[in-house]
Amino acid sequence: MKANVGAIDRGLRIGVGLALIAGAASGVLGAWGWIGVLPLLTGAVKICPLYSILGINTCGSK
């Protein structure tokens, strides 16, 4: 798979993912905060499977 997550998108995904995980770990958000693992992983590997299905590319490179 080719990278389809750009720099700004990647930064937002990692930031939101870390915030959700921190909220879950501290007990503020409950178990649903662990969903932050998904944006964290997609930001880390620069690949979003949903973007591939929908034909979205924020990476800039074709």
HELIX and SHEET records of a PDB file:
HELIX    1   1 ALA A    7  SER A   26  1                                  20    
HELIX    2   2 ALA A   31  GLY A   36  5                                   6    
HELIX    3   3 VAL A   37  VAL A   45  1                                   9    
HELIX    4   4 PRO A   49  LEU A   54  1                                   6    
END                                                                             
